[in-house]
Amino acid sequence: MKARLSNFAVVASAILVDEQTACSVSRAVVVVPAAACVVFVLVYVVLVVVVVVVVVDGAAVAGVVVVLFVVVVVFVALLFAVVVVVAVVFVLVIVVVVEVVVFGLVVVVVFVGLVFSVVFVVFVVVVVVVVVVAVAVVFVFVVVVVVLVVVFVFVGLEFAVLVFVVGVVFVHVVVFVVVVVFEVVVVFVVVGLFVVVVVFVVVVVVVVVVVVVVFVALVFAGVVVVAIVFVVVVVVFFVVVLVVVVVVVVVVVLFVLVVDLVVLYPAAPSNLALALRALDDIVDLLVLEP
């Protein structure tokens, strides 16, 4: 009887002892494809440059790359056309030079706001899922305890321990699935934030160049005060947008770290392992030893 109970405990311990390794493997399985995608994008950009500059011989390779490049260019052109159509309304009442800067600012605000709205919605969904799963695990734990008591009373201790091991395995699988899902969301959010930062930097560089050109033009036109006010307004606006972006990024990163490092990884494996060891001690002290 004791040997069989020990076997059950050994099996359950073997399932739980590698929990941290399993979490690390899940992270690698998610991060590696994401890194591969980034490498693919970089290689694709380099290949396009090579095709355009060097004009590679070989219709198959060059044709595929040129087709992909044309698709990207057409998509960007259509997006730009839509934005320009909307901007025509402003052009009717605003000077064309100022409109160029306004166009850049609108693109930054709309793009950053849209991306961070999506990120916020994703994290709300993740929080809801984690809470629901936690409640479900607690509910399952209560049900398992009730089932264990019933089985122990009407069937016997050995079968009750077997039911406990099955319940532990089930909880382990649920925790592992939650960790993997959260890692996928983390990777996509990090990649999204990286894209936002890159686009924001590019737009800032473009707008800075436009602002310098406009400032020089206004100075040569003799309206120095207007030029100074123009530059100050643009700089203040971009500083405010940059501060908002940094605050949002810091909040998102802190949220990820808290949920990832404090909630998901340490809690589940240690609690389950402690519960298993406690059960083994109770069985040894109260049932088998006397």
C-alpha positions as protocol buffer text, in pm:
chain_id: "A"
residue {
  index: 1
  type: MET
  ca { x: 0 y: 0 z: 0 }
}
residue {
  index: 2
  type: LYS
  ca { x: 273 y: 247 z: 97 }
}
residue {
  index: 3
  type: ALA
  ca { x: 482 y: 153 z: -207 }
}
residue {
  index: 4
  type: ARG
  ca { x: 192 y: 226 z: -439 }
}
residue {
  index: 5
  type: LEU
  ca { x: 123 y: 560 z: -272 }
}
residue {
  index: 6
  type: SER
  ca { x: 492 y: 648 z: -302 }
}
residue {
  index: 7
  type: ASN
  ca { x: 481 y: 563 z: -672 }
}
residue {
  index: 8
  type: PHE
  ca { x: 187 y: 798 z: -719 }
}
residue {
  index: 9
  type: ALA
  ca { x: 379 y: 1074 z: -537 }
}
residue {
  index: 10
  type: VAL
  ca { x: 692 y: 1014 z: -748 }
}
residue {
  index: 11
  type: VAL
  ca { x: 493 y: 1036 z: -1072 }
}
residue {
  index: 12
  type: ALA
  ca { x: 323 y: 1359 z: -971 }
}
residue {
  index: 13
  type: SER
  ca { x: 653 y: 1509 z: -848 }
}
residue {
  index: 14
  type: ALA
  ca { x: 821 y: 1424 z: -1179 }
}
residue {
  index: 15
  type: ILE
  ca { x: 541 y: 1606 z: -1362 }
}
residue {
  index: 16
  type: LEU
  ca { x: 575 y: 1918 z: -1147 }
}
residue {
  index: 17
  type: VAL
  ca { x: 951 y: 1938 z: -1096 }
}
residue {
  index: 18
  type: ASP
  ca { x: 1015 y: 2045 z: -1453 }
}
residue {
  index: 19
  type: GLU
  ca { x: 753 y: 2321 z: -1457 }
}
residue {
  index: 20
  type: GLN
  ca { x: 1007 y: 2604 z: -1477 }
}
residue {
  index: 21
  type: THR
  ca { x: 1192 y: 2430 z: -1761 }
}
residue {
  index: 22
  type: ALA
  ca { x: 864 y: 2387 z: -1946 }
}
residue {
  index: 23
  type: CYS
  ca { x: 789 y: 2758 z: -1909 }
}
residue {
  index: 24
  type: SER
  ca { x: 1134 y: 2846 z: -2045 }
}
residue {
  index: 25
  type: VAL
  ca { x: 1085 y: 2610 z: -2339 }
}
residue {
  index: 26
  type: SER
  ca { x: 746 y: 2767 z: -2415 }
}
residue {
  index: 27
  type: ARG
  ca { x: 907 y: 3111 z: -2420 }
}
residue {
  index: 28
  type: ALA
  ca { x: 1181 y: 2990 z: -2658 }
}
residue {
  index: 29
  type: VAL
  ca { x: 924 y: 2827 z: -2886 }
}
residue {
  index: 30
  type: VAL
  ca { x: 739 y: 3160 z: -2915 }
}
residue {
  index: 31
  type: VAL
  ca { x: 1038 y: 3396 z: -2929 }
}
residue {
  index: 32
  type: VAL
  ca { x: 1236 y: 3204 z: -3193 }
}
residue {
  index: 33
  type: PRO
  ca { x: 966 y: 3230 z: -3465 }
}
residue {
  index: 34
  type: ALA
  ca { x: 919 y: 3599 z: -3383 }
}
residue {
  index: 35
  type: ALA
  ca { x: 1293 y: 3658 z: -3417 }
}
residue {
  index: 36
  type: ALA
  ca { x: 1286 y: 3461 z: -3743 }
}
residue {
  index: 37
  type: CYS
  ca { x: 1014 y: 3693 z: -3874 }
}
residue {
  index: 38
  type: VAL
  ca { x: 1223 y: 3999 z: -3788 }
}
residue {
  index: 39
  type: VAL
  ca { x: 1526 y: 3848 z: -3962 }
}
residue {
  index: 40
  type: PHE
  ca { x: 1311 y: 3766 z: -4265 }
}
residue {
  index: 41
  type: VAL
  ca { x: 1191 y: 4128 z: -4288 }
}
residue {
  index: 42
  type: LEU
  ca { x: 1548 y: 4257 z: -4268 }
}
residue {
  index: 43
  type: VAL
  ca { x: 1669 y: 4009 z: -4532 }
}
residue {
  index: 44
  type: TYR
  ca { x: 1375 y: 4105 z: -4752 }
}
residue {
  index: 45
  type: VAL
  ca { x: 1462 y: 4475 z: -4730 }
}
residue {
  index: 46
  type: VAL
  ca { x: 1828 y: 4404 z: -4813 }
}
residue {
  index: 47
  type: LEU
  ca { x: 1723 y: 4183 z: -5103 }
}
residue {
  index: 48
  type: VAL
  ca { x: 1495 y: 4453 z: -5243 }
}
residue {
  index: 49
  type: VAL
  ca { x: 1781 y: 4704 z: -5226 }
}
residue {
  index: 50
  type: VAL
  ca { x: 2014 y: 4461 z: -5401 }
}
residue {
  index: 51
  type: VAL
  ca { x: 1760 y: 4393 z: -5674 }
}
residue {
  index: 52
  type: VAL
  ca { x: 1691 y: 4760 z: -5731 }
}
residue {
  index: 53
  type: VAL
  ca { x: 2055 y: 4875 z: -5725 }
}
residue {
  index: 54
  type: VAL
  ca { x: 2244 y: 4583 z: -5877 }
}
residue {
  index: 55
  type: VAL
  ca { x: 1964 y: 4442 z: -6102 }
}
residue {
  index: 56
  type: VAL
  ca { x: 2013 y: 4070 z: -6040 }
}
residue {
  index: 57
  type: ASP
  ca { x: 2000 y: 3838 z: -6340 }
}
residue {
  index: 58
  type: GLY
  ca { x: 1754 y: 3554 z: -6307 }
}
residue {
  index: 59
  type: ALA
  ca { x: 1390 y: 3618 z: -6380 }
}
residue {
  index: 60
  type: ALA
  ca { x: 1255 y: 3387 z: -6106 }
}
residue {
  index: 61
  type: VAL
  ca { x: 1421 y: 3549 z: -5802 }
}
residue {
  index: 62
  type: ALA
  ca { x: 1409 y: 3904 z: -5934 }
}
residue {
  index: 63
  type: GLY
  ca { x: 1046 y: 3862 z: -6046 }
}
residue {
  index: 64
  type: VAL
  ca { x: 924 y: 3741 z: -5707 }
}
residue {
  index: 65
  type: VAL
  ca { x: 1107 y: 4015 z: -5519 }
}
residue {
  index: 66
  type: VAL
  ca { x: 990 y: 4286 z: -5758 }
}
residue {
  index: 67
  type: VAL
  ca { x: 630 y: 4164 z: -5730 }
}
residue {
  index: 68
  type: LEU
  ca { x: 648 y: 4175 z: -5349 }
}
residue {
  index: 69
  type: PHE
  ca { x: 811 y: 4516 z: -5362 }
}
residue {
  index: 70
  type: VAL
  ca { x: 541 y: 4645 z: -5600 }
}
residue {
  index: 71
  type: VAL
  ca { x: 270 y: 4512 z: -5367 }
}
residue {
  index: 72
  type: VAL
  ca { x: 421 y: 4698 z: -5071 }
}
residue {
  index: 73
  type: VAL
  ca { x: 463 y: 5017 z: -5275 }
}
residue {
  index: 74
  type: VAL
  ca { x: 104 y: 4998 z: -5402 }
}
residue {
  index: 75
  type: PHE
  ca { x: -28 y: 4947 z: -5048 }
}
residue {
  index: 76
  type: VAL
  ca { x: 170 y: 5244 z: -4915 }
}
residue {
  index: 77
  type: ALA
  ca { x: 62 y: 5454 z: -5213 }
}
residue {
  index: 78
  type: LEU
  ca { x: -306 y: 5373 z: -5155 }
}
residue {
  index: 79
  type: LEU
  ca { x: -273 y: 5453 z: -4784 }
}
residue {
  index: 80
  type: PHE
  ca { x: -101 y: 5780 z: -4867 }
}
residue {
  index: 81
  type: ALA
  ca { x: -372 y: 5862 z: -5124 }
}
residue {
  index: 82
  type: VAL
  ca { x: -647 y: 5815 z: -4865 }
}
residue {
  index: 83
  type: VAL
  ca { x: -467 y: 6040 z: -4619 }
}
residue {
  index: 84
  type: VAL
  ca { x: -408 y: 6302 z: -4889 }
}
residue {
  index: 85
  type: VAL
  ca { x: -779 y: 6302 z: -4984 }
}
residue {
  index: 86
  type: VAL
  ca { x: -866 y: 6372 z: -4621 }
}
residue {
  index: 87
  type: ALA
  ca { x: -595 y: 6638 z: -4601 }
}
residue {
  index: 88
  type: VAL
  ca { x: -733 y: 6826 z: -4904 }
}
residue {
  index: 89
  type: VAL
  ca { x: -1004 y: 6971 z: -4678 }
}
residue {
  index: 90
  type: PHE
  ca { x: -736 y: 7127 z: -4460 }
}
residue {
  index: 91
  type: VAL
  ca { x: -538 y: 7250 z: -4760 }
}
residue {
  index: 92
  type: LEU
  ca { x: -836 y: 7468 z: -4856 }
}
residue {
  index: 93
  type: VAL
  ca { x: -802 y: 7677 z: -4540 }
}
residue {
  index: 94
  type: ILE
  ca { x: -440 y: 7634 z: -4427 }
}
residue {
  index: 95
  type: VAL
  ca { x: -116 y: 7733 z: -4595 }
}
residue {
  index: 96
  type: VAL
  ca { x: 42 y: 7443 z: -4785 }
}
residue {
  index: 97
  type: VAL
  ca { x: 370 y: 7467 z: -4597 }
}
residue {
  index: 98
  type: VAL
  ca { x: 202 y: 7442 z: -4255 }
}
residue {
  index: 99
  type: GLU
  ca { x: -16 y: 7158 z: -4384 }
}
residue {
  index: 100
  type: VAL
  ca { x: 292 y: 6940 z: -4442 }
}
residue {
  index: 101
  type: VAL
  ca { x: 379 y: 6962 z: -4072 }
}
residue {
  index: 102
  type: VAL
  ca { x: 16 y: 6910 z: -3965 }
}
residue {
  index: 103
  type: PHE
  ca { x: 5 y: 6600 z: -4185 }
}
residue {
  index: 104
  type: GLY
  ca { x: 307 y: 6455 z: -4006 }
}
residue {
  index: 105
  type: LEU
  ca { x: 164 y: 6532 z: -3662 }
}
residue {
  index: 106
  type: VAL
  ca { x: -175 y: 6381 z: -3747 }
}
residue {
  index: 107
  type: VAL
  ca { x: -11 y: 6063 z: -3874 }
}
residue {
  index: 108
  type: VAL
  ca { x: 192 y: 6029 z: -3552 }
}
residue {
  index: 109
  type: VAL
  ca { x: -105 y: 6089 z: -3321 }
}
residue {
  index: 110
  type: VAL
  ca { x: -345 y: 5862 z: -3509 }
}
residue {
  index: 111
  type: PHE
  ca { x: -94 y: 5580 z: -3554 }
}
residue {
  index: 112
  type: VAL
  ca { x: 35 y: 5585 z: -3195 }
}
residue {
  index: 113
  type: GLY
  ca { x: -316 y: 5617 z: -3053 }
}
residue {
  index: 114
  type: LEU
  ca { x: -447 y: 5332 z: -3266 }
}
residue {
  index: 115
  type: VAL
  ca { x: -163 y: 5095 z: -3181 }
}
residue {
  index: 116
  type: PHE
  ca { x: -174 y: 5163 z: -2808 }
}
residue {
  index: 117
  type: SER
  ca { x: -553 y: 5131 z: -2808 }
}
residue {
  index: 118
  type: VAL
  ca { x: -513 y: 4784 z: -2959 }
}
residue {
  index: 119
  type: VAL
  ca { x: -240 y: 4701 z: -2705 }
}
residue {
  index: 120
  type: PHE
  ca { x: -462 y: 4817 z: -2419 }
}
residue {
  index: 121
  type: VAL
  ca { x: -755 y: 4607 z: -2542 }
}
residue {
  index: 122
  type: VAL
  ca { x: -527 y: 4303 z: -2578 }
}
residue {
  index: 123
  type: PHE
  ca { x: -401 y: 4340 z: -2221 }
}
residue {
  index: 124
  type: VAL
  ca { x: -753 y: 4384 z: -2086 }
}
residue {
  index: 125
  type: VAL
  ca { x: -847 y: 4059 z: -2258 }
}
residue {
  index: 126
  type: VAL
  ca { x: -539 y: 3889 z: -2115 }
}
residue {
  index: 127
  type: VAL
  ca { x: -619 y: 4010 z: -1762 }
}
residue {
  index: 128
  type: VAL
  ca { x: -978 y: 3886 z: -1794 }
}
residue {
  index: 129
  type: VAL
  ca { x: -857 y: 3548 z: -1924 }
}
residue {
  index: 130
  type: VAL
  ca { x: -602 y: 3513 z: -1642 }
}
residue {
  index: 131
  type: VAL
  ca { x: -866 y: 3600 z: -1379 }
}
residue {
  index: 132
  type: VAL
  ca { x: -1120 y: 3360 z: -1531 }
}
residue {
  index: 133
  type: VAL
  ca { x: -860 y: 3081 z: -1545 }
}
residue {
  index: 134
  type: ALA
  ca { x: -757 y: 3150 z: -1184 }
}
residue {
  index: 135
  type: VAL
  ca { x: -1119 y: 3130 z: -1068 }
}
residue {
  index: 136
  type: ALA
  ca { x: -1164 y: 2812 z: -1272 }
}
residue {
  index: 137
  type: VAL
  ca { x: -853 y: 2657 z: -1114 }
}
residue {
  index: 138
  type: VAL
  ca { x: -979 y: 2741 z: -764 }
}
residue {
  index: 139
  type: PHE
  ca { x: -1318 y: 2595 z: -851 }
}
residue {
  index: 140
  type: VAL
  ca { x: -1155 y: 2279 z: -988 }
}
residue {
  index: 141
  type: PHE
  ca { x: -942 y: 2255 z: -674 }
}
residue {
  index: 142
  type: VAL
  ca { x: -1253 y: 2271 z: -452 }
}
residue {
  index: 143
  type: VAL
  ca { x: -1426 y: 2010 z: -667 }
}
residue {
  index: 144
  type: VAL
  ca { x: -1118 y: 1785 z: -649 }
}
residue {
  index: 145
  type: VAL
  ca { x: -1108 y: 1817 z: -269 }
}
residue {
  index: 146
  type: VAL
  ca { x: -1476 y: 1723 z: -245 }
}
residue {
  index: 147
  type: VAL
  ca { x: -1425 y: 1429 z: -482 }
}
residue {
  index: 148
  type: LEU
  ca { x: -1122 y: 1316 z: -281 }
}
residue {
  index: 149
  type: VAL
  ca { x: -1322 y: 1316 z: 42 }
}
residue {
  index: 150
  type: VAL
  ca { x: -1609 y: 1124 z: -119 }
}
residue {
  index: 151
  type: VAL
  ca { x: -1372 y: 872 z: -282 }
}
residue {
  index: 152
  type: PHE
  ca { x: -1177 y: 828 z: 42 }
}
residue {
  index: 153
  type: VAL
  ca { x: -1494 y: 760 z: 240 }
}
residue {
  index: 154
  type: PHE
  ca { x: -1667 y: 526 z: -5 }
}
residue {
  index: 155
  type: VAL
  ca { x: -1381 y: 367 z: -206 }
}
residue {
  index: 156
  type: GLY
  ca { x: -1051 y: 388 z: -20 }
}
residue {
  index: 157
  type: LEU
  ca { x: -731 y: 586 z: 29 }
}
residue {
  index: 158
  type: GLU
  ca { x: -532 y: 443 z: -262 }
}
residue {
  index: 159
  type: PHE
  ca { x: -789 y: 541 z: -523 }
}
residue {
  index: 160
  type: ALA
  ca { x: -828 y: 883 z: -358 }
}
residue {
  index: 161
  type: VAL
  ca { x: -455 y: 950 z: -403 }
}
residue {
  index: 162
  type: LEU
  ca { x: -484 y: 844 z: -767 }
}
residue {
  index: 163
  type: VAL
  ca { x: -767 y: 1096 z: -816 }
}
residue {
  index: 164
  type: PHE
  ca { x: -549 y: 1363 z: -653 }
}
residue {
  index: 165
  type: VAL
  ca { x: -262 y: 1293 z: -895 }
}
residue {
  index: 166
  type: VAL
  ca { x: -500 y: 1321 z: -1191 }
}
residue {
  index: 167
  type: GLY
  ca { x: -625 y: 1655 z: -1056 }
}
residue {
  index: 168
  type: VAL
  ca { x: -267 y: 1780 z: -1015 }
}
residue {
  index: 169
  type: VAL
  ca { x: -188 y: 1684 z: -1375 }
}
residue {
  index: 170
  type: PHE
  ca { x: -499 y: 1869 z: -1496 }
}
residue {
  index: 171
  type: VAL
  ca { x: -407 y: 2187 z: -1307 }
}
residue {
  index: 172
  type: HIS
  ca { x: -51 y: 2161 z: -1443 }
}
residue {
  index: 173
  type: VAL
  ca { x: -179 y: 2146 z: -1801 }
}
residue {
  index: 174
  type: VAL
  ca { x: -407 y: 2447 z: -1744 }
}
residue {
  index: 175
  type: VAL
  ca { x: -121 y: 2652 z: -1598 }
}
residue {
  index: 176
  type: PHE
  ca { x: 110 y: 2558 z: -1886 }
}
residue {
  index: 177
  type: VAL
  ca { x: -151 y: 2664 z: -2145 }
}
residue {
  index: 178
  type: VAL
  ca { x: -202 y: 2999 z: -1969 }
}
residue {
  index: 179
  type: VAL
  ca { x: 175 y: 3062 z: -1966 }
}
residue {
  index: 180
  type: VAL
  ca { x: 211 y: 2981 z: -2338 }
}
residue {
  index: 181
  type: VAL
  ca { x: -84 y: 3205 z: -2433 }
}
residue {
  index: 182
  type: PHE
  ca { x: 55 y: 3490 z: -2225 }
}
residue {
  index: 183
  type: GLU
  ca { x: 400 y: 3452 z: -2385 }
}
residue {
  index: 184
  type: VAL
  ca { x: 246 y: 3476 z: -2733 }
}
residue {
  index: 185
  type: VAL
  ca { x: 66 y: 3798 z: -2634 }
}
residue {
  index: 186
  type: VAL
  ca { x: 387 y: 3938 z: -2482 }
}
residue {
  index: 187
  type: VAL
  ca { x: 584 y: 3873 z: -2802 }
}
residue {
  index: 188
  type: PHE
  ca { x: 322 y: 4041 z: -3021 }
}
residue {
  index: 189
  type: VAL
  ca { x: 297 y: 4339 z: -2786 }
}
residue {
  index: 190
  type: VAL
  ca { x: 676 y: 4383 z: -2776 }
}
residue {
  index: 191
  type: VAL
  ca { x: 698 y: 4363 z: -3155 }
}
residue {
  index: 192
  type: GLY
  ca { x: 411 y: 4612 z: -3183 }
}
residue {
  index: 193
  type: LEU
  ca { x: 583 y: 4857 z: -2948 }
}
residue {
  index: 194
  type: PHE
  ca { x: 906 y: 4820 z: -3147 }
}
residue {
  index: 195
  type: VAL
  ca { x: 721 y: 4906 z: -3470 }
}
residue {
  index: 196
  type: VAL
  ca { x: 557 y: 5208 z: -3302 }
}
residue {
  index: 197
  type: VAL
  ca { x: 894 y: 5339 z: -3183 }
}
residue {
  index: 198
  type: VAL
  ca { x: 1059 y: 5292 z: -3525 }
}
residue {
  index: 199
  type: VAL
  ca { x: 773 y: 5463 z: -3710 }
}
residue {
  index: 200
  type: PHE
  ca { x: 765 y: 5743 z: -3455 }
}
residue {
  index: 201
  type: VAL
  ca { x: 1141 y: 5805 z: -3494 }
}
residue {
  index: 202
  type: VAL
  ca { x: 1114 y: 5808 z: -3875 }
}
residue {
  index: 203
  type: VAL
  ca { x: 822 y: 6052 z: -3868 }
}
residue {
  index: 204
  type: VAL
  ca { x: 1004 y: 6274 z: -3617 }
}
residue {
  index: 205
  type: VAL
  ca { x: 1310 y: 6289 z: -3843 }
}
residue {
  index: 206
  type: VAL
  ca { x: 1096 y: 6377 z: -4147 }
}
residue {
  index: 207
  type: VAL
  ca { x: 903 y: 6644 z: -3960 }
}
residue {
  index: 208
  type: VAL
  ca { x: 1224 y: 6793 z: -3815 }
}
residue {
  index: 209
  type: VAL
  ca { x: 1361 y: 6830 z: -4168 }
}
residue {
  index: 210
  type: VAL
  ca { x: 1034 y: 6993 z: -4282 }
}
residue {
  index: 211
  type: VAL
  ca { x: 1034 y: 7227 z: -3981 }
}
residue {
  index: 212
  type: VAL
  ca { x: 1391 y: 7338 z: -4053 }
}
residue {
  index: 213
  type: VAL
  ca { x: 1303 y: 7406 z: -4419 }
}
residue {
  index: 214
  type: VAL
  ca { x: 990 y: 7599 z: -4320 }
}
residue {
  index: 215
  type: PHE
  ca { x: 1181 y: 7797 z: -4056 }
}
residue {
  index: 216
  type: VAL
  ca { x: 1451 y: 7898 z: -4305 }
}
residue {
  index: 217
  type: ALA
  ca { x: 1186 y: 7991 z: -4563 }
}
residue {
  index: 218
  type: LEU
  ca { x: 994 y: 8206 z: -4313 }
}
residue {
  index: 219
  type: VAL
  ca { x: 1313 y: 8379 z: -4197 }
}
residue {
  index: 220
  type: PHE
  ca { x: 1412 y: 8464 z: -4554 }
}
residue {
  index: 221
  type: ALA
  ca { x: 1053 y: 8585 z: -4607 }
}
residue {
  index: 222
  type: GLY
  ca { x: 1100 y: 8835 z: -4323 }
}
residue {
  index: 223
  type: VAL
  ca { x: 850 y: 8687 z: -4071 }
}
residue {
  index: 224
  type: VAL
  ca { x: 1095 y: 8587 z: -3800 }
}
residue {
  index: 225
  type: VAL
  ca { x: 840 y: 8599 z: -3516 }
}
residue {
  index: 226
  type: VAL
  ca { x: 605 y: 8364 z: -3701 }
}
residue {
  index: 227
  type: ALA
  ca { x: 897 y: 8131 z: -3769 }
}
residue {
  index: 228
  type: ILE
  ca { x: 996 y: 8119 z: -3401 }
}
residue {
  index: 229
  type: VAL
  ca { x: 635 y: 8061 z: -3284 }
}
residue {
  index: 230
  type: PHE
  ca { x: 594 y: 7789 z: -3545 }
}
residue {
  index: 231
  type: VAL
  ca { x: 904 y: 7602 z: -3429 }
}
residue {
  index: 232
  type: VAL
  ca { x: 812 y: 7636 z: -3058 }
}
residue {
  index: 233
  type: VAL
  ca { x: 460 y: 7499 z: -3116 }
}
residue {
  index: 234
  type: VAL
  ca { x: 588 y: 7199 z: -3310 }
}
residue {
  index: 235
  type: VAL
  ca { x: 861 y: 7121 z: -3053 }
}
residue {
  index: 236
  type: VAL
  ca { x: 619 y: 7145 z: -2757 }
}
residue {
  index: 237
  type: PHE
  ca { x: 369 y: 6922 z: -2934 }
}
residue {
  index: 238
  type: PHE
  ca { x: 627 y: 6654 z: -3006 }
}
residue {
  index: 239
  type: VAL
  ca { x: 764 y: 6667 z: -2652 }
}
residue {
  index: 240
  type: VAL
  ca { x: 413 y: 6608 z: -2514 }
}
residue {
  index: 241
  type: VAL
  ca { x: 353 y: 6319 z: -2756 }
}
residue {
  index: 242
  type: LEU
  ca { x: 693 y: 6168 z: -2669 }
}
residue {
  index: 243
  type: VAL
  ca { x: 624 y: 6189 z: -2294 }
}
residue {
  index: 244
  type: VAL
  ca { x: 286 y: 6019 z: -2340 }
}
residue {
  index: 245
  type: VAL
  ca { x: 446 y: 5743 z: -2550 }
}
residue {
  index: 246
  type: VAL
  ca { x: 721 y: 5684 z: -2293 }
}
residue {
  index: 247
  type: VAL
  ca { x: 471 y: 5669 z: -2005 }
}
residue {
  index: 248
  type: VAL
  ca { x: 250 y: 5421 z: -2190 }
}
residue {
  index: 249
  type: VAL
  ca { x: 549 y: 5204 z: -2284 }
}
residue {
  index: 250
  type: VAL
  ca { x: 675 y: 5201 z: -1923 }
}
residue {
  index: 251
  type: VAL
  ca { x: 329 y: 5110 z: -1790 }
}
residue {
  index: 252
  type: VAL
  ca { x: 292 y: 4827 z: -2044 }
}
residue {
  index: 253
  type: VAL
  ca { x: 640 y: 4690 z: -1972 }
}
residue {
  index: 254
  type: LEU
  ca { x: 586 y: 4702 z: -1595 }
}
residue {
  index: 255
  type: PHE
  ca { x: 251 y: 4526 z: -1635 }
}
residue {
  index: 256
  type: VAL
  ca { x: 415 y: 4252 z: -1843 }
}
residue {
  index: 257
  type: LEU
  ca { x: 695 y: 4207 z: -1589 }
}
residue {
  index: 258
  type: VAL
  ca { x: 456 y: 4191 z: -1294 }
}
residue {
  index: 259
  type: VAL
  ca { x: 223 y: 3936 z: -1452 }
}
residue {
  index: 260
  type: ASP
  ca { x: 506 y: 3738 z: -1611 }
}
residue {
  index: 261
  type: LEU
  ca { x: 757 y: 3724 z: -1326 }
}
residue {
  index: 262
  type: VAL
  ca { x: 543 y: 3765 z: -1013 }
}
residue {
  index: 263
  type: VAL
  ca { x: 211 y: 3597 z: -1094 }
}
residue {
  index: 264
  type: LEU
  ca { x: 255 y: 3327 z: -1357 }
}
residue {
  index: 265
  type: TYR
  ca { x: 597 y: 3170 z: -1304 }
}
residue {
  index: 266
  type: PRO
  ca { x: 662 y: 3154 z: -927 }
}
residue {
  index: 267
  type: ALA
  ca { x: 311 y: 3087 z: -799 }
}
residue {
  index: 268
  type: ALA
  ca { x: 175 y: 2784 z: -979 }
}
residue {
  index: 269
  type: PRO
  ca { x: 471 y: 2539 z: -968 }
}
residue {
  index: 270
  type: SER
  ca { x: 567 y: 2610 z: -604 }
}
residue {
  index: 271
  type: ASN
  ca { x: 209 y: 2591 z: -475 }
}
residue {
  index: 272
  type: LEU
  ca { x: 141 y: 2262 z: -652 }
}
residue {
  index: 273
  type: ALA
  ca { x: 469 y: 2111 z: -539 }
}
residue {
  index: 274
  type: LEU
  ca { x: 402 y: 2219 z: -180 }
}
residue {
  index: 275
  type: ALA
  ca { x: 51 y: 2074 z: -196 }
}
residue {
  index: 276
  type: LEU
  ca { x: 189 y: 1744 z: -322 }
}
residue {
  index: 277
  type: ARG
  ca { x: 456 y: 1725 z: -52 }
}
residue {
  index: 278
  type: ALA
  ca { x: 199 y: 1816 z: 212 }
}
residue {
  index: 279
  type: LEU
  ca { x: -28 y: 1534 z: 96 }
}
residue {
  index: 280
  type: ASP
  ca { x: 261 y: 1286 z: 108 }
}
residue {
  index: 281
  type: ASP
  ca { x: 350 y: 1397 z: 463 }
}
residue {
  index: 282
  type: ILE
  ca { x: -13 y: 1371 z: 576 }
}
residue {
  index: 283
  type: VAL
  ca { x: -43 y: 1022 z: 430 }
}
residue {
  index: 284
  type: ASP
  ca { x: 282 y: 913 z: 596 }
}
residue {
  index: 285
  type: LEU
  ca { x: 211 y: 1063 z: 940 }
}
residue {
  index: 286
  type: LEU
  ca { x: -160 y: 1006 z: 986 }
}
residue {
  index: 287
  type: VAL
  ca { x: -239 y: 694 z: 786 }
}
residue {
  index: 288
  type: LEU
  ca { x: 63 y: 475 z: 720 }
}
residue {
  index: 289
  type: GLU
  ca { x: 291 y: 522 z: 1021 }
}
residue {
  index: 290
  type: PRO
  ca { x: 45 y: 414 z: 1295 }
}
